[in-house]
Amino acid sequence: MYVFYCSNGLKRDQLTIDCNGLDGITVKAIGLPCSGKIDIPYLMKAFETGADGVVIITCKQSQCRYPEGNMRAQKRAEAVESLLEEVGMGKGRMAVINLKEDDPEQILGEIKDFFDKVRNLPQLRHRSITFNG
């Protein structure tokens, strides 16, 4: 599993400590200057390299330092979901979590819920995904 997060709203050590509580799941956490900086080819590469699911953690809804960063991340996640369905990997492998409070438990709970959903999806036979764009 990959977790991309806005480093303005969440600190890496906070996320790493929280993700240690995820039973049997290897989490690769990648900080971004803004969640809106994530792009579609980079998200697709996460799946190509073996991720069964990807989470984007954005800063609080009205507190993004950059114009519309949270909304940009959401739209890109939706585009990747469509691409995954188109290539036969199905839906439900992308999630966007908006920080609501300075509460690591909220984040961990939402990540756990998402990973539980991904575990119940059909197993992926990892294959190369070609994305031109």
N, CA and C atoms as a LAMMPS dump frame, in Angstrom:
ITEM: TIMESTEP
0
ITEM: NUMBER OF ATOMS
399
ITEM: BOX BOUNDS ff ff ff
-5.0000000000000000e+02 5.0000000000000000e+02
-5.0000000000000000e+02 5.0000000000000000e+02
-5.0000000000000000e+02 5.0000000000000000e+02
ITEM: ATOMS id mol type element x y z
1 1 1 N 0.831 -1.176 0
2 1 2 C 0 0 0
3 1 3 C 0.879 1.244 0
4 2 1 N 0.43 2.241 -0.725
5 2 2 C 1.121 3.519 -0.76
6 2 3 C 0.245 4.57 -0.096
7 3 1 N 0.868 5.453 0.667
8 3 2 C 0.176 6.586 1.262
9 3 3 C 0.947 7.837 0.863
10 4 1 N 0.313 8.674 0.058
11 4 2 C 0.874 9.974 -0.299
12 4 3 C 0.214 10.992 0.622
13 5 1 N 1.002 11.885 1.207
14 5 2 C 0.422 12.818 2.161
15 5 3 C 0.99 14.219 1.994
16 6 1 N 0.169 15.186 2.342
17 6 2 C 0.577 16.585 2.326
18 6 3 C 1.463 16.828 3.536
19 7 1 N 2.723 17.178 3.308
20 7 2 C 3.642 17.383 4.426
21 7 3 C 3.379 18.696 5.167
22 8 1 N 2.483 19.535 4.642
23 8 2 C 2.084 20.737 5.372
24 8 3 C 1.074 20.413 6.469
25 9 1 N 0.318 19.34 6.282
26 9 2 C -0.728 19.002 7.243
27 9 3 C -0.389 17.833 8.14
28 10 1 N 0.636 17.074 7.787
29 10 2 C 0.961 15.857 8.52
30 10 3 C 2.462 15.655 8.482
31 11 1 N 3.023 15.218 9.568
32 11 2 C 4.463 14.971 9.641
33 11 3 C 4.745 13.492 9.409
34 12 1 N 5.854 13.199 8.717
35 12 2 C 6.215 11.832 8.366
36 12 3 C 6.3 10.923 9.588
37 13 1 N 6.956 11.377 10.655
38 13 2 C 7.105 10.517 11.83
39 13 3 C 5.748 10.21 12.458
40 14 1 N 4.829 11.149 12.395
41 14 2 C 3.48 10.946 12.902
42 14 3 C 2.784 9.844 12.086
43 15 1 N 2.921 9.898 10.792
44 15 2 C 2.297 8.914 9.921
45 15 3 C 2.966 7.549 10.078
46 16 1 N 4.284 7.511 10.163
47 16 2 C 5.014 6.248 10.293
48 16 3 C 4.626 5.544 11.578
49 17 1 N 4.552 6.281 12.661
50 17 2 C 4.161 5.684 13.937
51 17 3 C 2.745 5.132 13.836
52 18 1 N 1.839 5.911 13.241
53 18 2 C 0.45 5.479 13.111
54 18 3 C 0.325 4.23 12.253
55 19 1 N 1.074 4.167 11.163
56 19 2 C 0.953 3.039 10.241
57 19 3 C 1.55 1.752 10.8
58 20 1 N 2.342 1.853 11.866
59 20 2 C 2.855 0.636 12.502
60 20 3 C 1.722 -0.194 13.087
61 21 1 N 0.577 0.415 13.318
62 21 2 C -0.565 -0.299 13.865
63 21 3 C -1.388 -1.044 12.829
64 22 1 N -0.972 -1.047 11.581
65 22 2 C -1.717 -1.733 10.529
66 22 3 C -1.196 -3.159 10.411
67 23 1 N -2.003 -4.092 10.815
68 23 2 C -1.601 -5.496 10.877
69 23 3 C -1.247 -6.075 9.516
70 24 1 N -0.007 -6.495 9.366
71 24 2 C 0.429 -7.224 8.187
72 24 3 C 0.445 -6.446 6.889
73 25 1 N 0.376 -5.143 6.955
74 25 2 C 0.357 -4.345 5.739
75 25 3 C 1.653 -3.551 5.663
76 26 1 N 2.318 -3.652 4.531
77 26 2 C 3.499 -2.831 4.302
78 26 3 C 3.043 -1.52 3.685
79 27 1 N 3.391 -0.431 4.359
80 27 2 C 2.966 0.888 3.908
81 27 3 C 4.184 1.687 3.48
82 28 1 N 4.12 2.214 2.288
83 28 2 C 5.16 3.114 1.795
84 28 3 C 4.573 4.518 1.832
85 29 1 N 5.103 5.365 2.738
86 29 2 C 4.597 6.72 2.907
87 29 3 C 5.485 7.692 2.139
88 30 1 N 4.857 8.549 1.332
89 30 2 C 5.581 9.499 0.504
90 30 3 C 5.005 10.895 0.733
91 31 1 N 5.858 11.792 1.242
92 31 2 C 5.435 13.163 1.503
93 31 3 C 5.452 14.008 0.245
94 32 1 N 4.514 14.924 0.174
95 32 2 C 4.394 15.851 -0.953
96 32 3 C 4.332 17.27 -0.417
97 33 1 N 4.816 18.27 -1.171
98 33 2 C 4.692 19.65 -0.708
99 33 3 C 3.224 20.089 -0.652
100 34 1 N 2.39 19.426 -1.43
101 34 2 C 0.944 19.648 -1.448
102 34 3 C 0.334 18.407 -2.091
103 35 1 N -0.787 17.951 -1.566
104 35 2 C -1.418 16.771 -2.157
105 35 3 C -1.829 17.028 -3.601
106 36 1 N -2.066 18.278 -3.954
107 36 2 C -2.43 18.642 -5.318
108 36 3 C -1.278 18.476 -6.296
109 37 1 N -0.076 18.245 -5.798
110 37 2 C 1.092 18.049 -6.662
111 37 3 C 1.182 16.622 -7.198
112 38 1 N 0.412 15.708 -6.645
113 38 2 C 0.435 14.325 -7.127
114 38 3 C -0.15 14.302 -8.533
115 39 1 N 0.465 13.525 -9.409
116 39 2 C -0.065 13.46 -10.766
117 39 3 C -0.471 12.034 -11.123
118 40 1 N -1.246 11.916 -12.147
119 40 2 C -1.833 10.634 -12.531
120 40 3 C -0.772 9.591 -12.867
121 41 1 N 0.243 9.892 -13.678
122 41 2 C 1.246 8.865 -13.969
123 41 3 C 1.955 8.353 -12.711
124 42 1 N 2.182 9.219 -11.736
125 42 2 C 2.839 8.808 -10.502
126 42 3 C 1.946 7.859 -9.702
127 43 1 N 0.654 8.142 -9.659
128 43 2 C -0.285 7.251 -8.975
129 43 3 C -0.367 5.898 -9.687
130 44 1 N -0.402 5.933 -11.01
131 44 2 C -0.455 4.68 -11.768
132 44 3 C 0.823 3.864 -11.556
133 45 1 N 1.949 4.541 -11.421
134 45 2 C 3.221 3.859 -11.179
135 45 3 C 3.182 3.101 -9.855
136 46 1 N 2.492 3.634 -8.862
137 46 2 C 2.357 2.933 -7.584
138 46 3 C 1.683 1.577 -7.796
139 47 1 N 0.653 1.54 -8.616
140 47 2 C -0.02 0.269 -8.892
141 47 3 C 0.867 -0.638 -9.73
142 48 1 N 1.564 -0.063 -10.671
143 48 2 C 2.448 -0.852 -11.531
144 48 3 C 3.557 -1.52 -10.725
145 49 1 N 4.004 -0.87 -9.653
146 49 2 C 5.083 -1.426 -8.841
147 49 3 C 4.578 -2.317 -7.712
148 50 1 N 3.28 -2.639 -7.717
149 50 2 C 2.793 -3.651 -6.788
150 50 3 C 1.78 -3.226 -5.755
151 51 1 N 1.379 -1.976 -5.713
152 51 2 C 0.392 -1.547 -4.721
153 51 3 C -0.97 -2.15 -5.032
154 52 1 N -1.659 -2.587 -4.001
155 52 2 C -3.041 -3.035 -4.137
156 52 3 C -4.006 -1.887 -3.897
157 53 1 N -3.518 -0.852 -3.204
158 53 2 C -4.331 0.312 -2.913
159 53 3 C -3.449 1.515 -2.656
160 54 1 N -4.012 2.697 -2.891
161 54 2 C -3.28 3.949 -2.707
162 54 3 C -4.181 4.944 -1.986
163 55 1 N -3.602 5.604 -0.984
164 55 2 C -4.303 6.64 -0.23
165 55 3 C -3.595 7.965 -0.452
166 56 1 N -4.372 9.026 -0.622
167 56 2 C -3.841 10.388 -0.638
168 56 3 C -4.429 11.092 0.578
169 57 1 N -3.563 11.594 1.447
170 57 2 C -4.022 12.346 2.616
171 57 3 C -3.813 13.827 2.324
172 58 1 N -4.906 14.574 2.353
173 58 2 C -4.833 16.011 2.077
174 58 3 C -4.921 16.789 3.383
175 59 1 N -4.535 18.046 3.328
176 59 2 C -4.678 18.909 4.498
177 59 3 C -6.168 19.189 4.729
178 60 1 N -6.46 19.875 5.799
179 60 2 C -7.852 20.172 6.126
180 60 3 C -8.512 20.916 4.981
181 61 1 N -9.788 20.681 4.785
182 61 2 C -10.519 21.131 3.604
183 61 3 C -10.31 22.6 3.256
184 62 1 N -10.429 23.497 4.166
185 62 2 C -10.318 24.92 3.823
186 62 3 C -8.954 25.506 4.193
187 63 1 N -7.972 24.646 4.496
188 63 2 C -6.696 25.149 4.965
189 63 3 C -5.526 24.794 4.058
190 64 1 N -5.785 24.549 2.807
191 64 2 C -4.715 24.254 1.862
192 64 3 C -3.922 25.532 1.588
193 65 1 N -2.608 25.44 1.625
194 65 2 C -1.75 26.603 1.369
195 65 3 C -1.752 27 -0.103
196 66 1 N -2.131 26.069 -0.942
197 66 2 C -2.132 26.322 -2.382
198 66 3 C -3.571 26.314 -2.879
199 67 1 N -3.884 27.136 -3.856
200 67 2 C -5.264 27.183 -4.346
201 67 3 C -5.733 25.811 -4.854
202 68 1 N -6.768 25.301 -4.242
203 68 2 C -7.461 24.101 -4.706
204 68 3 C -6.617 22.832 -4.699
205 69 1 N -5.578 22.756 -3.893
206 69 2 C -4.737 21.557 -3.844
207 69 3 C -5.522 20.308 -3.486
208 70 1 N -6.391 20.41 -2.473
209 70 2 C -7.196 19.263 -2.045
210 70 3 C -8.112 18.792 -3.175
211 71 1 N -8.74 19.748 -3.839
212 71 2 C -9.678 19.387 -4.91
213 71 3 C -8.939 18.777 -6.101
214 72 1 N -7.749 19.28 -6.375
215 72 2 C -6.943 18.733 -7.468
216 72 3 C -6.581 17.273 -7.177
217 73 1 N -6.193 16.988 -5.943
218 73 2 C -5.858 15.614 -5.555
219 73 3 C -7.076 14.701 -5.709
220 74 1 N -8.238 15.182 -5.293
221 74 2 C -9.472 14.392 -5.404
222 74 3 C -9.789 14.068 -6.861
223 75 1 N -9.677 15.051 -7.737
224 75 2 C -9.982 14.833 -9.155
225 75 3 C -8.998 13.853 -9.791
226 76 1 N -7.741 13.929 -9.401
227 76 2 C -6.749 13.007 -9.951
228 76 3 C -6.995 11.59 -9.443
229 77 1 N -7.39 11.449 -8.19
230 77 2 C -7.719 10.129 -7.653
231 77 3 C -8.908 9.529 -8.405
232 78 1 N -9.898 10.349 -8.699
233 78 2 C -11.066 9.885 -9.461
234 78 3 C -10.659 9.452 -10.865
235 79 1 N -9.746 10.189 -11.484
236 79 2 C -9.272 9.828 -12.823
237 79 3 C -8.537 8.493 -12.793
238 80 1 N -7.743 8.267 -11.761
239 80 2 C -7.014 6.993 -11.638
240 80 3 C -7.994 5.848 -11.408
241 81 1 N -9.025 6.075 -10.594
242 81 2 C -10.043 5.043 -10.387
243 81 3 C -10.664 4.637 -11.723
244 82 1 N -10.959 5.607 -12.56
245 82 2 C -11.531 5.322 -13.884
246 82 3 C -10.554 4.528 -14.742
247 83 1 N -9.294 4.917 -14.707
248 83 2 C -8.275 4.185 -15.48
249 83 3 C -8.122 2.75 -14.989
250 84 1 N -8.132 2.561 -13.677
251 84 2 C -8.001 1.211 -13.117
252 84 3 C -9.161 0.326 -13.552
253 85 1 N -10.349 0.901 -13.554
254 85 2 C -11.518 0.14 -14.003
255 85 3 C -11.388 -0.193 -15.486
256 86 1 N -10.903 0.757 -16.252
257 86 2 C -10.746 0.567 -17.694
258 86 3 C -9.759 -0.551 -18.033
259 87 1 N -8.693 -0.685 -17.235
260 87 2 C -7.7 -1.732 -17.509
261 87 3 C -8.015 -3.047 -16.797
262 88 1 N -9.186 -3.118 -16.147
263 88 2 C -9.63 -4.379 -15.567
264 88 3 C -9.207 -4.623 -14.13
265 89 1 N -8.745 -3.595 -13.426
266 89 2 C -8.331 -3.765 -12.034
267 89 3 C -9.465 -3.441 -11.064
268 90 1 N -10.547 -2.923 -11.576
269 90 2 C -11.709 -2.62 -10.75
270 90 3 C -11.595 -1.303 -10.006
271 91 1 N -12.682 -0.952 -9.322
272 91 2 C -12.741 0.277 -8.538
273 91 3 C -12.483 -0.031 -7.068
274 92 1 N -12.256 1.035 -6.316
275 92 2 C -12.113 0.894 -4.873
276 92 3 C -10.683 0.769 -4.39
277 93 1 N -9.738 1.028 -5.26
278 93 2 C -8.326 0.903 -4.888
279 93 3 C -7.662 2.25 -4.605
280 94 1 N -8.421 3.34 -4.723
281 94 2 C -7.924 4.689 -4.437
282 94 3 C -8.79 5.305 -3.343
283 95 1 N -8.144 6.044 -2.44
284 95 2 C -8.902 6.77 -1.413
285 95 3 C -8.237 8.12 -1.173
286 96 1 N -9.071 9.108 -0.901
287 96 2 C -8.589 10.42 -0.501
288 96 3 C -9.138 10.673 0.897
289 97 1 N -8.229 10.961 1.816
290 97 2 C -8.611 11.237 3.2
291 97 3 C -8.267 12.689 3.496
292 98 1 N -9.273 13.459 3.868
293 98 2 C -9.055 14.853 4.261
294 98 3 C -8.824 14.893 5.766
295 99 1 N -7.734 15.541 6.181
296 99 2 C -7.514 15.728 7.608
297 99 3 C -8.666 16.542 8.167
298 100 1 N -9.175 16.118 9.3
299 100 2 C -10.275 16.849 9.922
300 100 3 C -9.819 17.51 11.213
301 101 1 N -9.024 16.842 11.957
302 101 2 C -8.51 17.332 13.23
303 101 3 C -7.022 17.014 13.285
304 102 1 N -6.358 17.538 14.271
305 102 2 C -4.968 17.15 14.507
306 102 3 C -4.987 15.858 15.308
307 103 1 N -5.632 14.852 14.752
308 103 2 C -5.853 13.602 15.458
309 103 3 C -5.327 12.438 14.633
310 104 1 N -4.151 11.92 14.969
311 104 2 C -3.592 10.786 14.228
312 104 3 C -4.516 9.566 14.232
313 105 1 N -5.314 9.415 15.265
314 105 2 C -6.233 8.273 15.337
315 105 3 C -7.287 8.339 14.235
316 106 1 N -7.743 9.54 13.882
317 106 2 C -8.714 9.702 12.803
318 106 3 C -8.108 9.214 11.496
319 107 1 N -6.865 9.608 11.243
320 107 2 C -6.185 9.211 10.01
321 107 3 C -5.997 7.705 9.986
322 108 1 N -5.471 7.154 11.072
323 108 2 C -5.214 5.721 11.143
324 108 3 C -6.505 4.923 10.965
325 109 1 N -7.578 5.38 11.586
326 109 2 C -8.859 4.687 11.455
327 109 3 C -9.345 4.658 10.015
328 110 1 N -9.237 5.778 9.326
329 110 2 C -9.681 5.832 7.933
330 110 3 C -8.774 5.008 7.02
331 111 1 N -7.47 5.012 7.295
332 111 2 C -6.549 4.182 6.505
333 111 3 C -6.868 2.71 6.722
334 112 1 N -7.088 2.313 7.97
335 112 2 C -7.43 0.912 8.265
336 112 3 C -8.712 0.503 7.552
337 113 1 N -9.729 1.359 7.614
338 113 2 C -10.998 1.043 6.949
339 113 3 C -10.786 0.836 5.452
340 114 1 N -9.998 1.723 4.837
341 114 2 C -9.724 1.597 3.411
342 114 3 C -8.973 0.305 3.117
343 115 1 N -7.934 -0.002 3.886
344 115 2 C -7.144 -1.199 3.635
345 115 3 C -7.974 -2.467 3.834
346 116 1 N -8.919 -2.441 4.789
347 116 2 C -9.825 -3.582 4.96
348 116 3 C -10.68 -3.78 3.71
349 117 1 N -11.14 -2.682 3.11
350 117 2 C -11.92 -2.771 1.87
351 117 3 C -11.071 -3.344 0.736
352 118 1 N -9.827 -2.878 0.642
353 118 2 C -8.937 -3.355 -0.421
354 118 3 C -8.648 -4.845 -0.258
355 119 1 N -8.485 -5.287 0.979
356 119 2 C -8.237 -6.716 1.229
357 119 3 C -9.367 -7.584 0.708
358 120 1 N -10.585 -7.041 0.715
359 120 2 C -11.748 -7.804 0.268
360 120 3 C -11.979 -7.735 -1.237
361 121 1 N -11.184 -6.929 -1.925
362 121 2 C -11.282 -6.872 -3.39
363 121 3 C -10.544 -8.071 -3.981
364 122 1 N -10.865 -8.438 -5.212
365 122 2 C -10.136 -9.537 -5.848
366 122 3 C -8.638 -9.237 -5.894
367 123 1 N -7.834 -10.27 -5.664
368 123 2 C -6.383 -10.129 -5.714
369 123 3 C -5.964 -9.672 -7.1
370 124 1 N -4.971 -8.807 -7.128
371 124 2 C -4.431 -8.344 -8.399
372 124 3 C -3.324 -9.276 -8.859
373 125 1 N -3.35 -9.58 -10.112
374 125 2 C -2.199 -10.214 -10.735
375 125 3 C -1.445 -9.06 -11.349
376 126 1 N -0.38 -8.66 -10.681
377 126 2 C 0.298 -7.436 -11.107
378 126 3 C 0.842 -7.585 -12.506
379 127 1 N 0.505 -6.613 -13.285
380 127 2 C 0.903 -6.569 -14.674
381 127 3 C 1.333 -5.146 -14.991
382 128 1 N 1.976 -5.014 -16.064
383 128 2 C 2.424 -3.689 -16.472
384 128 3 C 1.238 -2.876 -16.944
385 129 1 N 1.189 -1.64 -16.503
386 129 2 C 0.129 -0.722 -16.92
387 129 3 C 0.792 0.343 -17.773
388 130 1 N 0.307 0.504 -18.968
389 130 2 C 0.878 1.515 -19.835
390 130 3 C -0.045 2.719 -19.83
391 131 1 N 0.521 3.868 -19.501
392 131 2 C -0.252 5.094 -19.475
393 131 3 C 0.497 6.125 -20.303
394 132 1 N -0.153 6.608 -21.327
395 132 2 C 0.435 7.655 -22.162
396 132 3 C -0.324 8.941 -21.893
397 133 1 N 0.3 9.853 -21.203
398 133 2 C -0.405 11.097 -20.948
399 133 3 C 0.295 12.002 -20.094
